[in-house]
Amino acid sequence: MNVKDSELNLDDERILSAAEACDKWGIENSTLRKAIDRFPKGTIRKFGKQWVVTKYGMDKVFGNKND
């Protein structure tokens, strides 16, 4: 079964775990957690104990990362 265009695709590379995002942007996990209030609405969310962020949110808070 394929994801419809109107549905969220969790295979989208623009969705990152906090650990992936921190590694890619070269920041500590604590730096990300301290900046949570600076993320645009809908670009960061906690699932259980895991933070999930979008590339857009990371770009807005920590600067554009073109990788």
CHARMM internal coordinates of N, CA and C (Angstrom, degrees):
IC EDIT
DIST 1 N 1 CA 1.4478
DIST 1 CA 1 C 1.5278
ANGL 1 N 1 CA 1 C 108.96
DIST 1 C 2 N 1.2988
ANGL 1 CA 1 C 2 N 117.31
DIHE 1 N 1 CA 1 C 2 N 130.91
DIST 2 N 2 CA 1.4575
ANGL 1 C 2 N 2 CA 122.81
DIHE 1 CA 1 C 2 N 2 CA -178.93
DIST 2 CA 2 C 1.5194
ANGL 2 N 2 CA 2 C 110.92
DIHE 1 C 2 N 2 CA 2 C -98.50
DIST 2 C 3 N 1.3128
ANGL 2 CA 2 C 3 N 115.80
DIHE 2 N 2 CA 2 C 3 N 153.98
DIST 3 N 3 CA 1.4512
ANGL 2 C 3 N 3 CA 121.73
DIHE 2 CA 2 C 3 N 3 CA 177.21
DIST 3 CA 3 C 1.5236
ANGL 3 N 3 CA 3 C 108.61
DIHE 2 C 3 N 3 CA 3 C -77.82
DIST 3 C 4 N 1.3273
ANGL 3 CA 3 C 4 N 116.63
DIHE 3 N 3 CA 3 C 4 N 132.83
DIST 4 N 4 CA 1.4517
ANGL 3 C 4 N 4 CA 121.38
DIHE 3 CA 3 C 4 N 4 CA 177.23
DIST 4 CA 4 C 1.5198
ANGL 4 N 4 CA 4 C 109.47
DIHE 3 C 4 N 4 CA 4 C -72.34
DIST 4 C 5 N 1.3332
ANGL 4 CA 4 C 5 N 116.38
DIHE 4 N 4 CA 4 C 5 N 155.72
DIST 5 N 5 CA 1.4599
ANGL 4 C 5 N 5 CA 120.92
DIHE 4 CA 4 C 5 N 5 CA 179.89
DIST 5 CA 5 C 1.5183
ANGL 5 N 5 CA 5 C 112.45
DIHE 4 C 5 N 5 CA 5 C -56.31
DIST 5 C 6 N 1.3242
ANGL 5 CA 5 C 6 N 117.76
DIHE 5 N 5 CA 5 C 6 N -31.63
DIST 6 N 6 CA 1.4601
ANGL 5 C 6 N 6 CA 121.41
DIHE 5 CA 5 C 6 N 6 CA -175.99
DIST 6 CA 6 C 1.5302
ANGL 6 N 6 CA 6 C 112.72
DIHE 5 C 6 N 6 CA 6 C -85.06
DIST 6 C 7 N 1.3285
ANGL 6 CA 6 C 7 N 118.14
DIHE 6 N 6 CA 6 C 7 N -3.61
DIST 7 N 7 CA 1.4614
ANGL 6 C 7 N 7 CA 121.63
DIHE 6 CA 6 C 7 N 7 CA -178.93
DIST 7 CA 7 C 1.5232
ANGL 7 N 7 CA 7 C 110.47
DIHE 6 C 7 N 7 CA 7 C -102.92
DIST 7 C 8 N 1.3131
ANGL 7 CA 7 C 8 N 116.22
DIHE 7 N 7 CA 7 C 8 N 153.69
DIST 8 N 8 CA 1.4537
ANGL 7 C 8 N 8 CA 122.03
DIHE 7 CA 7 C 8 N 8 CA 177.60
DIST 8 CA 8 C 1.5164
ANGL 8 N 8 CA 8 C 109.60
DIHE 7 C 8 N 8 CA 8 C -70.78
DIST 8 C 9 N 1.3104
ANGL 8 CA 8 C 9 N 116.54
DIHE 8 N 8 CA 8 C 9 N 132.63
DIST 9 N 9 CA 1.4585
ANGL 8 C 9 N 9 CA 122.26
DIHE 8 CA 8 C 9 N 9 CA 179.87
DIST 9 CA 9 C 1.5312
ANGL 9 N 9 CA 9 C 108.59
DIHE 8 C 9 N 9 CA 9 C -105.20
DIST 9 C 10 N 1.3106
ANGL 9 CA 9 C 10 N 118.20
DIHE 9 N 9 CA 9 C 10 N 109.74
DIST 10 N 10 CA 1.4578
ANGL 9 C 10 N 10 CA 121.74
DIHE 9 CA 9 C 10 N 10 CA -178.91
DIST 10 CA 10 C 1.5203
ANGL 10 N 10 CA 10 C 113.32
DIHE 9 C 10 N 10 CA 10 C -71.87
DIST 10 C 11 N 1.3133
ANGL 10 CA 10 C 11 N 118.01
DIHE 10 N 10 CA 10 C 11 N -6.70
DIST 11 N 11 CA 1.4618
ANGL 10 C 11 N 11 CA 121.83
DIHE 10 CA 10 C 11 N 11 CA 173.50
DIST 11 CA 11 C 1.5269
ANGL 11 N 11 CA 11 C 111.42
DIHE 10 C 11 N 11 CA 11 C -85.83
DIST 11 C 12 N 1.3130
ANGL 11 CA 11 C 12 N 117.01
DIHE 11 N 11 CA 11 C 12 N -2.33
DIST 12 N 12 CA 1.4632
ANGL 11 C 12 N 12 CA 122.19
DIHE 11 CA 11 C 12 N 12 CA 179.99
DIST 12 CA 12 C 1.5211
ANGL 12 N 12 CA 12 C 109.85
DIHE 11 C 12 N 12 CA 12 C -62.22
DIST 12 C 13 N 1.3129
ANGL 12 CA 12 C 13 N 117.26
DIHE 12 N 12 CA 12 C 13 N 125.88
DIST 13 N 13 CA 1.4634
ANGL 12 C 13 N 13 CA 121.94
DIHE 12 CA 12 C 13 N 13 CA -177.63
DIST 13 CA 13 C 1.5253
ANGL 13 N 13 CA 13 C 112.89
DIHE 12 C 13 N 13 CA 13 C -69.39
DIST 13 C 14 N 1.3281
ANGL 13 CA 13 C 14 N 117.61
DIHE 13 N 13 CA 13 C 14 N -8.32
DIST 14 N 14 CA 1.4647
ANGL 13 C 14 N 14 CA 121.19
DIHE 13 CA 13 C 14 N 14 CA 178.18
DIST 14 CA 14 C 1.5249
ANGL 14 N 14 CA 14 C 111.89
DIHE 13 C 14 N 14 CA 14 C -84.43
DIST 14 C 15 N 1.3315
ANGL 14 CA 14 C 15 N 117.05
DIHE 14 N 14 CA 14 C 15 N -2.93
DIST 15 N 15 CA 1.4649
ANGL 14 C 15 N 15 CA 122.50
DIHE 14 CA 14 C 15 N 15 CA 175.86
DIST 15 CA 15 C 1.5249
ANGL 15 N 15 CA 15 C 107.12
DIHE 14 C 15 N 15 CA 15 C -104.43
DIST 15 C 16 N 1.3375
ANGL 15 CA 15 C 16 N 116.44
DIHE 15 N 15 CA 15 C 16 N 124.02
DIST 16 N 16 CA 1.4610
ANGL 15 C 16 N 16 CA 121.29
DIHE 15 CA 15 C 16 N 16 CA -173.37
DIST 16 CA 16 C 1.5192
ANGL 16 N 16 CA 16 C 111.45
DIHE 15 C 16 N 16 CA 16 C -129.95
DIST 16 C 17 N 1.3125
ANGL 16 CA 16 C 17 N 115.71
DIHE 16 N 16 CA 16 C 17 N 148.00
DIST 17 N 17 CA 1.4622
ANGL 16 C 17 N 17 CA 118.64
DIHE 16 CA 16 C 17 N 17 CA 168.41
DIST 17 CA 17 C 1.5223
ANGL 17 N 17 CA 17 C 106.81
DIHE 16 C 17 N 17 CA 17 C -72.34
DIST 17 C 18 N 1.3112
ANGL 17 CA 17 C 18 N 117.08
DIHE 17 N 17 CA 17 C 18 N 160.62
DIST 18 N 18 CA 1.4607
ANGL 17 C 18 N 18 CA 120.63
DIHE 17 CA 17 C 18 N 18 CA 177.91
DIST 18 CA 18 C 1.5232
ANGL 18 N 18 CA 18 C 110.67
DIHE 17 C 18 N 18 CA 18 C -58.84
DIST 18 C 19 N 1.3318
ANGL 18 CA 18 C 19 N 116.65
DIHE 18 N 18 CA 18 C 19 N -40.52
DIST 19 N 19 CA 1.4648
ANGL 18 C 19 N 19 CA 120.48
DIHE 18 CA 18 C 19 N 19 CA -179.64
DIST 19 CA 19 C 1.5320
ANGL 19 N 19 CA 19 C 111.17
DIHE 18 C 19 N 19 CA 19 C -62.35
DIST 19 C 20 N 1.3301
ANGL 19 CA 19 C 20 N 116.84
DIHE 19 N 19 CA 19 C 20 N -44.62
DIST 20 N 20 CA 1.4706
ANGL 19 C 20 N 20 CA 120.71
DIHE 19 CA 19 C 20 N 20 CA 178.11
DIST 20 CA 20 C 1.5236
ANGL 20 N 20 CA 20 C 110.77
DIHE 19 C 20 N 20 CA 20 C -61.71
DIST 20 C 21 N 1.3335
ANGL 20 CA 20 C 21 N 115.50
DIHE 20 N 20 CA 20 C 21 N -45.87
DIST 21 N 21 CA 1.4620
ANGL 20 C 21 N 21 CA 120.41
DIHE 20 CA 20 C 21 N 21 CA -178.27
DIST 21 CA 21 C 1.5252
ANGL 21 N 21 CA 21 C 111.08
DIHE 20 C 21 N 21 CA 21 C -63.31
DIST 21 C 22 N 1.3272
ANGL 21 CA 21 C 22 N 117.01
DIHE 21 N 21 CA 21 C 22 N -44.29
DIST 22 N 22 CA 1.4621
ANGL 21 C 22 N 22 CA 120.65
DIHE 21 CA 21 C 22 N 22 CA 179.87
DIST 22 CA 22 C 1.5187
ANGL 22 N 22 CA 22 C 110.94
DIHE 21 C 22 N 22 CA 22 C -62.09
DIST 22 C 23 N 1.3157
ANGL 22 CA 22 C 23 N 116.74
DIHE 22 N 22 CA 22 C 23 N -41.75
DIST 23 N 23 CA 1.4576
ANGL 22 C 23 N 23 CA 121.03
DIHE 22 CA 22 C 23 N 23 CA 178.90
DIST 23 CA 23 C 1.5266
ANGL 23 N 23 CA 23 C 110.15
DIHE 22 C 23 N 23 CA 23 C -63.53
DIST 23 C 24 N 1.3196
ANGL 23 CA 23 C 24 N 116.77
DIHE 23 N 23 CA 23 C 24 N -46.04
DIST 24 N 24 CA 1.4557
ANGL 23 C 24 N 24 CA 121.67
DIHE 23 CA 23 C 24 N 24 CA -177.11
DIST 24 CA 24 C 1.5284
ANGL 24 N 24 CA 24 C 111.73
DIHE 23 C 24 N 24 CA 24 C -65.30
DIST 24 C 25 N 1.3266
ANGL 24 CA 24 C 25 N 118.01
DIHE 24 N 24 CA 24 C 25 N -38.19
DIST 25 N 25 CA 1.4602
ANGL 24 C 25 N 25 CA 122.20
DIHE 24 CA 24 C 25 N 25 CA -178.27
DIST 25 CA 25 C 1.5340
ANGL 25 N 25 CA 25 C 112.09
DIHE 24 C 25 N 25 CA 25 C -90.87
DIST 25 C 26 N 1.3162
ANGL 25 CA 25 C 26 N 117.34
DIHE 25 N 25 CA 25 C 26 N -6.59
DIST 26 N 26 CA 1.4507
ANGL 25 C 26 N 26 CA 121.12
DIHE 25 CA 25 C 26 N 26 CA 177.87
DIST 26 CA 26 C 1.5206
ANGL 26 N 26 CA 26 C 113.53
DIHE 25 C 26 N 26 CA 26 C 69.30
DIST 26 C 27 N 1.3406
ANGL 26 CA 26 C 27 N 116.00
DIHE 26 N 26 CA 26 C 27 N 37.97
DIST 27 N 27 CA 1.4666
ANGL 26 C 27 N 27 CA 120.73
DIHE 26 CA 26 C 27 N 27 CA 179.26
DIST 27 CA 27 C 1.5224
ANGL 27 N 27 CA 27 C 109.95
DIHE 26 C 27 N 27 CA 27 C -121.00
DIST 27 C 28 N 1.3078
ANGL 27 CA 27 C 28 N 116.16
DIHE 27 N 27 CA 27 C 28 N 162.85
DIST 28 N 28 CA 1.4620
ANGL 27 C 28 N 28 CA 121.79
DIHE 27 CA 27 C 28 N 28 CA 175.48
DIST 28 CA 28 C 1.5230
ANGL 28 N 28 CA 28 C 109.87
DIHE 27 C 28 N 28 CA 28 C -80.62
DIST 28 C 29 N 1.3198
ANGL 28 CA 28 C 29 N 116.27
DIHE 28 N 28 CA 28 C 29 N 152.67
DIST 29 N 29 CA 1.4625
ANGL 28 C 29 N 29 CA 121.51
DIHE 28 CA 28 C 29 N 29 CA 177.98
DIST 29 CA 29 C 1.5271
ANGL 29 N 29 CA 29 C 110.96
DIHE 28 C 29 N 29 CA 29 C -58.63
DIST 29 C 30 N 1.3173
ANGL 29 CA 29 C 30 N 117.31
DIHE 29 N 29 CA 29 C 30 N -36.49
DIST 30 N 30 CA 1.4694
ANGL 29 C 30 N 30 CA 120.58
DIHE 29 CA 29 C 30 N 30 CA 179.75
DIST 30 CA 30 C 1.5251
ANGL 30 N 30 CA 30 C 111.23
DIHE 29 C 30 N 30 CA 30 C -65.24
DIST 30 C 31 N 1.3225
ANGL 30 CA 30 C 31 N 117.30
DIHE 30 N 30 CA 30 C 31 N -31.54
DIST 31 N 31 CA 1.4650
ANGL 30 C 31 N 31 CA 121.18
DIHE 30 CA 30 C 31 N 31 CA 177.66
DIST 31 CA 31 C 1.5188
ANGL 31 N 31 CA 31 C 110.20
DIHE 30 C 31 N 31 CA 31 C -65.39
DIST 31 C 32 N 1.3217
ANGL 31 CA 31 C 32 N 116.59
DIHE 31 N 31 CA 31 C 32 N -42.45
DIST 32 N 32 CA 1.4581
ANGL 31 C 32 N 32 CA 120.68
DIHE 31 CA 31 C 32 N 32 CA 177.30
DIST 32 CA 32 C 1.5255
ANGL 32 N 32 CA 32 C 110.26
DIHE 31 C 32 N 32 CA 32 C -63.41
DIST 32 C 33 N 1.3234
ANGL 32 CA 32 C 33 N 116.97
DIHE 32 N 32 CA 32 C 33 N -47.05
DIST 33 N 33 CA 1.4697
ANGL 32 C 33 N 33 CA 120.34
DIHE 32 CA 32 C 33 N 33 CA -177.69
DIST 33 CA 33 C 1.5252
ANGL 33 N 33 CA 33 C 111.70
DIHE 32 C 33 N 33 CA 33 C -61.95
DIST 33 C 34 N 1.3167
ANGL 33 CA 33 C 34 N 117.60
DIHE 33 N 33 CA 33 C 34 N -36.79
DIST 34 N 34 CA 1.4690
ANGL 33 C 34 N 34 CA 121.29
DIHE 33 CA 33 C 34 N 34 CA 179.12
DIST 34 CA 34 C 1.5287
ANGL 34 N 34 CA 34 C 112.25
DIHE 33 C 34 N 34 CA 34 C -69.57
DIST 34 C 35 N 1.3284
ANGL 34 CA 34 C 35 N 117.50
DIHE 34 N 34 CA 34 C 35 N -19.52
DIST 35 N 35 CA 1.4611
ANGL 34 C 35 N 35 CA 122.18
DIHE 34 CA 34 C 35 N 35 CA -176.87
DIST 35 CA 35 C 1.5238
ANGL 35 N 35 CA 35 C 113.64
DIHE 34 C 35 N 35 CA 35 C -100.45
DIST 35 C 36 N 1.3034
ANGL 35 CA 35 C 36 N 118.37
DIHE 35 N 35 CA 35 C 36 N 6.66
DIST 36 N 36 CA 1.4725
ANGL 35 C 36 N 36 CA 121.60
DIHE 35 CA 35 C 36 N 36 CA -174.07
DIST 36 CA 36 C 1.5221
ANGL 36 N 36 CA 36 C 112.34
DIHE 35 C 36 N 36 CA 36 C -53.81
DIST 36 C 37 N 1.3212
ANGL 36 CA 36 C 37 N 117.91
DIHE 36 N 36 CA 36 C 37 N -38.88
DIST 37 N 37 CA 1.4719
ANGL 36 C 37 N 37 CA 120.96
DIHE 36 CA 36 C 37 N 37 CA -179.01
DIST 37 CA 37 C 1.5255
ANGL 37 N 37 CA 37 C 113.01
DIHE 36 C 37 N 37 CA 37 C -69.14
DIST 37 C 38 N 1.3087
ANGL 37 CA 37 C 38 N 117.88
DIHE 37 N 37 CA 37 C 38 N -14.27
DIST 38 N 38 CA 1.4667
ANGL 37 C 38 N 38 CA 121.49
DIHE 37 CA 37 C 38 N 38 CA -179.73
DIST 38 CA 38 C 1.5312
ANGL 38 N 38 CA 38 C 113.00
DIHE 37 C 38 N 38 CA 38 C -88.96
DIST 38 C 39 N 1.3337
ANGL 38 CA 38 C 39 N 117.79
DIHE 38 N 38 CA 38 C 39 N -11.42
DIST 39 N 39 CA 1.4653
ANGL 38 C 39 N 39 CA 121.10
DIHE 38 CA 38 C 39 N 39 CA -178.88
DIST 39 CA 39 C 1.5239
ANGL 39 N 39 CA 39 C 110.55
DIHE 38 C 39 N 39 CA 39 C -72.91
DIST 39 C 40 N 1.3470
ANGL 39 CA 39 C 40 N 117.26
DIHE 39 N 39 CA 39 C 40 N 138.92
DIST 40 N 40 CA 1.4595
ANGL 39 C 40 N 40 CA 119.39
DIHE 39 CA 39 C 40 N 40 CA 173.95
DIST 40 CA 40 C 1.5303
ANGL 40 N 40 CA 40 C 110.26
DIHE 39 C 40 N 40 CA 40 C -59.69
DIST 40 C 41 N 1.3117
ANGL 40 CA 40 C 41 N 116.14
DIHE 40 N 40 CA 40 C 41 N 146.87
DIST 41 N 41 CA 1.4702
ANGL 40 C 41 N 41 CA 121.87
DIHE 40 CA 40 C 41 N 41 CA -179.62
DIST 41 CA 41 C 1.5322
ANGL 41 N 41 CA 41 C 109.94
DIHE 40 C 41 N 41 CA 41 C -52.77
DIST 41 C 42 N 1.3235
ANGL 41 CA 41 C 42 N 115.08
DIHE 41 N 41 CA 41 C 42 N 131.99
DIST 42 N 42 CA 1.4590
ANGL 41 C 42 N 42 CA 120.91
DIHE 41 CA 41 C 42 N 42 CA 176.89
DIST 42 CA 42 C 1.5152
ANGL 42 N 42 CA 42 C 115.19
DIHE 41 C 42 N 42 CA 42 C 86.39
DIST 42 C 43 N 1.3491
ANGL 42 CA 42 C 43 N 118.07
DIHE 42 N 42 CA 42 C 43 N 4.84
DIST 43 N 43 CA 1.4611
ANGL 42 C 43 N 43 CA 119.38
DIHE 42 CA 42 C 43 N 43 CA -178.61
DIST 43 CA 43 C 1.5233
ANGL 43 N 43 CA 43 C 113.17
DIHE 42 C 43 N 43 CA 43 C -107.63
DIST 43 C 44 N 1.3352
ANGL 43 CA 43 C 44 N 117.64
DIHE 43 N 43 CA 43 C 44 N -0.98
DIST 44 N 44 CA 1.4579
ANGL 43 C 44 N 44 CA 121.52
DIHE 43 CA 43 C 44 N 44 CA 175.46
DIST 44 CA 44 C 1.5247
ANGL 44 N 44 CA 44 C 108.17
DIHE 43 C 44 N 44 CA 44 C -147.55
DIST 44 C 45 N 1.3160
ANGL 44 CA 44 C 45 N 116.10
DIHE 44 N 44 CA 44 C 45 N 141.23
DIST 45 N 45 CA 1.4659
ANGL 44 C 45 N 45 CA 120.25
DIHE 44 CA 44 C 45 N 45 CA -178.65
DIST 45 CA 45 C 1.5218
ANGL 45 N 45 CA 45 C 109.24
DIHE 44 C 45 N 45 CA 45 C -155.53
DIST 45 C 46 N 1.3098
ANGL 45 CA 45 C 46 N 114.86
DIHE 45 N 45 CA 45 C 46 N 146.88
DIST 46 N 46 CA 1.4565
ANGL 45 C 46 N 46 CA 120.27
DIHE 45 CA 45 C 46 N 46 CA 177.19
DIST 46 CA 46 C 1.5243
ANGL 46 N 46 CA 46 C 109.41
DIHE 45 C 46 N 46 CA 46 C -100.44
DIST 46 C 47 N 1.3250
ANGL 46 CA 46 C 47 N 116.18
DIHE 46 N 46 CA 46 C 47 N 127.94
DIST 47 N 47 CA 1.4570
ANGL 46 C 47 N 47 CA 123.11
DIHE 46 CA 46 C 47 N 47 CA 175.59
DIST 47 CA 47 C 1.5232
ANGL 47 N 47 CA 47 C 106.31
DIHE 46 C 47 N 47 CA 47 C -114.16
DIST 47 C 48 N 1.3133
ANGL 47 CA 47 C 48 N 117.21
DIHE 47 N 47 CA 47 C 48 N 103.69
DIST 48 N 48 CA 1.4621
ANGL 47 C 48 N 48 CA 120.28
DIHE 47 CA 47 C 48 N 48 CA -174.58
DIST 48 CA 48 C 1.5076
ANGL 48 N 48 CA 48 C 109.06
DIHE 47 C 48 N 48 CA 48 C 65.47
DIST 48 C 49 N 1.3274
ANGL 48 CA 48 C 49 N 117.01
DIHE 48 N 48 CA 48 C 49 N -115.58
DIST 49 N 49 CA 1.4621
ANGL 48 C 49 N 49 CA 121.68
DIHE 48 CA 48 C 49 N 49 CA 178.00
DIST 49 CA 49 C 1.5258
ANGL 49 N 49 CA 49 C 112.14
DIHE 48 C 49 N 49 CA 49 C -101.69
DIST 49 C 50 N 1.3126
ANGL 49 CA 49 C 50 N 117.41
DIHE 49 N 49 CA 49 C 50 N -1.24
DIST 50 N 50 CA 1.4665
ANGL 49 C 50 N 50 CA 123.01
DIHE 49 CA 49 C 50 N 50 CA -173.66
DIST 50 CA 50 C 1.5261
ANGL 50 N 50 CA 50 C 111.71
DIHE 49 C 50 N 50 CA 50 C -102.58
DIST 50 C 51 N 1.3312
ANGL 50 CA 50 C 51 N 117.51
DIHE 50 N 50 CA 50 C 51 N 126.77
DIST 51 N 51 CA 1.4578
ANGL 50 C 51 N 51 CA 122.14
DIHE 50 CA 50 C 51 N 51 CA 172.03
DIST 51 CA 51 C 1.5199
ANGL 51 N 51 CA 51 C 108.79
DIHE 50 C 51 N 51 CA 51 C -85.83
DIST 51 C 52 N 1.3255
ANGL 51 CA 51 C 52 N 115.70
DIHE 51 N 51 CA 51 C 52 N 138.95
DIST 52 N 52 CA 1.4595
ANGL 51 C 52 N 52 CA 123.20
DIHE 51 CA 51 C 52 N 52 CA 177.23
DIST 52 CA 52 C 1.5218
ANGL 52 N 52 CA 52 C 106.90
DIHE 51 C 52 N 52 CA 52 C -125.50
DIST 52 C 53 N 1.3270
ANGL 52 CA 52 C 53 N 116.38
DIHE 52 N 52 CA 52 C 53 N 133.75
DIST 53 N 53 CA 1.4638
ANGL 52 C 53 N 53 CA 121.16
DIHE 52 CA 52 C 53 N 53 CA -177.22
DIST 53 CA 53 C 1.5203
ANGL 53 N 53 CA 53 C 109.83
DIHE 52 C 53 N 53 CA 53 C -130.40
DIST 53 C 54 N 1.3189
ANGL 53 CA 53 C 54 N 114.88
DIHE 53 N 53 CA 53 C 54 N 162.41
DIST 54 N 54 CA 1.4590
ANGL 53 C 54 N 54 CA 119.67
DIHE 53 CA 53 C 54 N 54 CA 173.97
DIST 54 CA 54 C 1.5125
ANGL 54 N 54 CA 54 C 109.19
DIHE 53 C 54 N 54 CA 54 C -102.01
DIST 54 C 55 N 1.3117
ANGL 54 CA 54 C 55 N 116.00
DIHE 54 N 54 CA 54 C 55 N 155.17
DIST 55 N 55 CA 1.4550
ANGL 54 C 55 N 55 CA 121.17
DIHE 54 CA 54 C 55 N 55 CA 175.93
DIST 55 CA 55 C 1.5201
ANGL 55 N 55 CA 55 C 109.35
DIHE 54 C 55 N 55 CA 55 C -58.70
DIST 55 C 56 N 1.3219
ANGL 55 CA 55 C 56 N 118.20
DIHE 55 N 55 CA 55 C 56 N -40.05
DIST 56 N 56 CA 1.4622
ANGL 55 C 56 N 56 CA 122.34
DIHE 55 CA 55 C 56 N 56 CA 179.04
DIST 56 CA 56 C 1.5281
ANGL 56 N 56 CA 56 C 110.47
DIHE 55 C 56 N 56 CA 56 C -57.19
DIST 56 C 57 N 1.3268
ANGL 56 CA 56 C 57 N 117.13
DIHE 56 N 56 CA 56 C 57 N -47.36
DIST 57 N 57 CA 1.4568
ANGL 56 C 57 N 57 CA 121.12
DIHE 56 CA 56 C 57 N 57 CA 179.27
DIST 57 CA 57 C 1.5172
ANGL 57 N 57 CA 57 C 112.16
DIHE 56 C 57 N 57 CA 57 C -61.54
DIST 57 C 58 N 1.3259
ANGL 57 CA 57 C 58 N 116.53
DIHE 57 N 57 CA 57 C 58 N -43.89
DIST 58 N 58 CA 1.4634
ANGL 57 C 58 N 58 CA 120.47
DIHE 57 CA 57 C 58 N 58 CA 178.76
DIST 58 CA 58 C 1.5267
ANGL 58 N 58 CA 58 C 110.57
DIHE 57 C 58 N 58 CA 58 C -63.07
DIST 58 C 59 N 1.3287
ANGL 58 CA 58 C 59 N 117.10
DIHE 58 N 58 CA 58 C 59 N -42.20
DIST 59 N 59 CA 1.4610
ANGL 58 C 59 N 59 CA 120.64
DIHE 58 CA 58 C 59 N 59 CA 177.92
DIST 59 CA 59 C 1.5247
ANGL 59 N 59 CA 59 C 111.12
DIHE 58 C 59 N 59 CA 59 C -60.49
DIST 59 C 60 N 1.3205
ANGL 59 CA 59 C 60 N 117.00
DIHE 59 N 59 CA 59 C 60 N -41.80
DIST 60 N 60 CA 1.4671
ANGL 59 C 60 N 60 CA 121.02
DIHE 59 CA 59 C 60 N 60 CA -178.82
DIST 60 CA 60 C 1.5231
ANGL 60 N 60 CA 60 C 111.84
DIHE 59 C 60 N 60 CA 60 C -66.26
DIST 60 C 61 N 1.3104
ANGL 60 CA 60 C 61 N 117.38
DIHE 60 N 60 CA 60 C 61 N -40.28
DIST 61 N 61 CA 1.4655
ANGL 60 C 61 N 61 CA 121.32
DIHE 60 CA 60 C 61 N 61 CA -175.01
DIST 61 CA 61 C 1.5271
ANGL 61 N 61 CA 61 C 112.30
DIHE 60 C 61 N 61 CA 61 C -86.61
DIST 61 C 62 N 1.3245
ANGL 61 CA 61 C 62 N 118.10
DIHE 61 N 61 CA 61 C 62 N -41.47
DIST 62 N 62 CA 1.4577
ANGL 61 C 62 N 62 CA 121.71
DIHE 61 CA 61 C 62 N 62 CA -172.72
DIST 62 CA 62 C 1.5232
ANGL 62 N 62 CA 62 C 115.34
DIHE 61 C 62 N 62 CA 62 C -114.83
DIST 62 C 63 N 1.3121
ANGL 62 CA 62 C 63 N 117.20
DIHE 62 N 62 CA 62 C 63 N 4.85
DIST 63 N 63 CA 1.4563
ANGL 62 C 63 N 63 CA 120.96
DIHE 62 CA 62 C 63 N 63 CA 178.85
DIST 63 CA 63 C 1.5121
ANGL 63 N 63 CA 63 C 112.19
DIHE 62 C 63 N 63 CA 63 C 95.93
DIST 63 C 64 N 1.3111
ANGL 63 CA 63 C 64 N 114.98
DIHE 63 N 63 CA 63 C 64 N 153.99
DIST 64 N 64 CA 1.4557
ANGL 63 C 64 N 64 CA 121.68
DIHE 63 CA 63 C 64 N 64 CA -175.91
DIST 64 CA 64 C 1.5165
ANGL 64 N 64 CA 64 C 111.66
DIHE 63 C 64 N 64 CA 64 C -65.66
DIST 64 C 65 N 1.3109
ANGL 64 CA 64 C 65 N 114.86
DIHE 64 N 64 CA 64 C 65 N 133.04
DIST 65 N 65 CA 1.4688
ANGL 64 C 65 N 65 CA 122.42
DIHE 64 CA 64 C 65 N 65 CA 177.65
DIST 65 CA 65 C 1.5241
ANGL 65 N 65 CA 65 C 107.19
DIHE 64 C 65 N 65 CA 65 C -122.41
DIST 65 C 66 N 1.3102
ANGL 65 CA 65 C 66 N 117.07
DIHE 65 N 65 CA 65 C 66 N 104.25
DIST 66 N 66 CA 1.4732
ANGL 65 C 66 N 66 CA 121.70
DIHE 65 CA 65 C 66 N 66 CA -177.21
DIST 66 CA 66 C 1.5031
ANGL 66 N 66 CA 66 C 110.93
DIHE 65 C 66 N 66 CA 66 C -93.36
DIST 66 C 67 N 1.3332
ANGL 66 CA 66 C 67 N 117.33
DIHE 66 N 66 CA 66 C 67 N 83.66
DIST 67 N 67 CA 1.4738
ANGL 66 C 67 N 67 CA 122.45
DIHE 66 CA 66 C 67 N 67 CA 177.01
DIST 67 CA 67 C 1.4937
ANGL 67 N 67 CA 67 C 109.24
DIHE 66 C 67 N 67 CA 67 C -128.65
END
COOR INIT
IC SEED 1 N 1 CA 1 C
IC BUILD
